[in-house]
Amino acid sequence: MALFDRFTKNDESEMSFIDHLEVLRGTIVRSLFAILITSIVVFIYRDWIMDYVITGPINPDFITYRAFCALSHKLHLGDALCMPPVKVSMQSTTFGGQFLSSISMAFVGGLIISFPFIFYQIWAFVKPALKEKELKNTRFMIFWVSFFFFFGAAFGFFVLGPFTFNFLASFQLGTRGVIATIPTFSDYLDNLTNLILGCGIAFELPVIVFLLTKIGIITPKLLTTTRKYAVVIILIISAFITPSPDWYSQTIVFIPLYTLFEFSIIVSRWAHKSIKDKEDEAWD
């Protein structure tokens, strides 16, 4: 309700609660329409997307496998970072399984592609309720939110995806090989979606830290003093995300996540300094 109260304080026009709901409805409708259009495009090109995008992380010729193997040899680590190729055969256990999975694939693809537009619609709804001072602190918000989302999604697809599926597909319980891993496509798609969207959301940390610093909830000192706890938490997250027992794959996940935390501290310091500078100017 606080958001609606700010709208009603507009000097040019006053909007009723119903008017706000109409604006919100328009925001939701436009966002859903964008998802629908992009989902239709993804569905039309579903075969190409399936062959070259969705199954990329389990393709032995995927760019990530070749890049990490080349990096391993360049660093004189031998084949430490070279993931052995695995052959994954997926199945659909129902008649409509492949069709329903293609619908799910199209929806997720449409959601990812239209993310900047969806956030723009949400921002356009919230923006009139912000004060002029608050608007100055949120310049280029759409760009940075979209940038970190796509950066995180790319990390999940090109890094976590190959490592995760390669390990899980090659993991064998027992020594006689009596168990064969034949996952359903829907299971694979769900895991891939969780990796991409999860990393996309996780990489929004710098933006969240910036906003929380601007409104005074957190400070750079708080983030600095909790650094040692953050290291432990990130190590646990890295071990959880990459079930592979070797330290190479866990380090590959730990480095970008910890770098993201350190970058968030820098962002918080910059935001905190700008607040202090404005307060000093006000006192002068």
N, C-alpha and C positions, 0 to 999 in steps of 0.2 A: 504493500500500500504506500510505502514511502516513495516509491518510484512514481506512482500515480499522483501523489500529492505534489511532487515537483512539477509535473505537467500542468496542473491546475493553477500554478503560480505564474504561468506565462502571462505577460502583460498584454500581448497581442490578442490572444484568444483563450478561452477556457473550454476545456474538454470534459465531458461527463464520463462517468465510469463506463457507460455503454460505448462511448466514442473510443475510449482506450481499448476496449475489447475488440472493436472493429479494426483498429490499427493493428492489434496483435493478430487478429484473424488474417488480415492481409499479409502480414509477415510470414505466418505459418503457411498460407496458401502459396505464396511465391516461392518459399523454400521447397515445399513439396513438389511444386511444378518443376523447379530446376532439377530436383532429384529424379523426377519422372522422365524428363527429356534426356538427361545424361544416361539414365538407366536403359532407356530404349536404344540409344546409340551403342552402349556396351553390349546389349543383347543382340543387336544386328551383327556386330563383329565378334560374337562370342567364340566362334571357332578359332579365329586368329588369336584372341586374348587368351583362350585356353591353352593353345599350343606354345605361345611365346611369352606369356606373362604368368598365368596362374601356375603352370607346371615348371616355371623357371628354376625355383630353388631345388627341385629334385632332378633337374636335367644335368647329366655329367658334364656337358659343355657350357654350363651357365658361367657367365662372366666372373662371378665371385670365386668360383673354384679355380679358374685359371689365374685370376689376379692374386689370390692368396698364395697359391703355389709358386708363382713367379716371385712374390715378395719373400717367401720362405727361402728360396734359393739365393736371392740377392742378399739376404741377411745371414747367409751361411748356416742356416738351420736345417739344411737337408730337406726332408719331406715332412717336417713337423707341422706345417700349416697346410699341407696338401691333403685334402679330404678324399678318401677313397670313393670312387664312384659307386653308387648304389642303384639297383634296379627296383623301382617301386611300381607295383601293379595295383591299381585301385579298382574297386568294384562298386556297383550300385545294386542294392538288395531289393529294390522295389521297381515296379514298372514305370512309375512317374518320378523316380529318384533323380535321373539326369536332368529332366525338365525342371523340377523344383530347384535343383542345384544351380541351373543356369539362371533362374529367376533370382536366387539369392546372390549369385555372382554379379548379376547386372545391378542389383540394388546397392550392394556394397561398393561396386565400382562407381556408380552414380553418386553415392554419398561422398566418396573421397574426392572425386573430380569437382563436385559442386561445393565443396567445403568453403572456399573463399566467399562465394556468393551467399551461402547460408549465414556465415558469420557477419557479412556485410548487412544482411537484413536484420539480424539481431542487434547489431551495433546501431543501425539507423533507428531502431525502435527505442533503444536505451539513450542514445545521444541527446535528445531534447531534454531529458531529465537531469543532465549534468550541468554543473555551473561552468562559467567561463574558465575559471582557474583549473577545474578538473579536466576540461577539454584540452588545455595546453599540455597537460601531463600525459595525454593519450594520443599524441600525434603518431601517425603511421602505424596505429594499432592493428589495422586490418592486414597490412603487409607483414608485420612481425609475427602475428598469430598464424597466418597462413604459411609463412616461411618455416617456422619451427615445426608446424604440423607435418608438412611435406618432407622436411628433413628427417624427422623421426620416422615417418612412414617408410621412407627410402632405406633408413637404417634397419628397420624391421624386416623389410623385403630382401635387401641385398646382403645383409650380414647375419642377422639372427635366424632368418628363415633357412638358409642353406645349412648352417651349423646345427640347428635344431633337428631338421628333418633327416639330415645325413646321419646324425648320431642315433636317433630313434629308429630309423629304418634298418641300420646295421647292428643294433643291439640284439644280442641273442641270449636267451635264457636257457641255460643248460648246455651241454657239450655235444649232444647227439643231433641237434638241429631238427627236432621233431615239431617245432612251432614255427610257422611261417607268418610273417607280418603282411597281411593283405587288408589294408584299411579301406574304409568306404570313402568315396570322394567328398561326401558331406563332412566327414570327420576332418579330412585334410583341409578343406576350405574353411571350416570353423577355426582350426588352429592357425592357418595363415592369416585370416581376418583378425584374430585376436592379437597376433604379433604386430601386424601393420597398424591397426587402430590403437593398440596399447602403447606402442612406441610413439605414435603421432601425438597422443595425449600426454605421455610422459615428457616429451621434449618441449612441452609448453611451460616447463618449470621457470625459465628466465622471465617469461612474460608475467607469470603469476607472482614471482618474487618482486618484479618491478612494481606491479600494482599494489601489493601488500606493503611494500616499503613506502610508496607514495601516500598511502592512507594511514601509515604509522603503526601497522600491526607487527611488522618485523623490522629489524635493524641489521646493518652489516656486522655489528658486534655479536649479535645473537647467532648469525650464521657461522661466524668465525669460531666462536666458542663451542659450537656443536659439530665442528668439522670432524673430530675424531670419531664421533658417533655416526656421522654420515658415511665415513669410510667403511665402517663395519656393516652398516645397512646396505650400502652399495655392493659390497663383497657378497653379502647374502643374496641380494637380488641377482647378481651376476651368476652365482652358482645355481640359483633356482631357474633362471632363464635358459642357461646353457647346461643341460644335464650331463654333458660330456665331462668326464673326470679329469681331463688334462688341463693344465694351467694355461695353455696357449689360448684356447677358445674363451676361457673365463676372463683372461686379461683383455682380449679383444672387446669384450662387452664392458668390462670395468672401466677401461680408459675413456671412452666417450661419455659414459654416465658420470664419472667423477669430473671430467672436464666440464660437463654441463653444470655440475654443482659449483665448481670454481668460477665459471663464467657468471653464474647467478649471483655470487658474492660481489663480483665486479659491477654487475648491473645494479645491485642493491646499494653499493657505495656511491655510484654515480647518481642514483636517484636520491639518496640521502643527502649528498653534497648539494644538489640543486635545491633541495628543500631548505637547508641551512643557509645557503646564499640568499635565497629570497627572504628568509626571516631576518637576516642581517641587514638587507636593504630596507626592509620595512622599519627596523629600529632606527636606521640612519635618517 
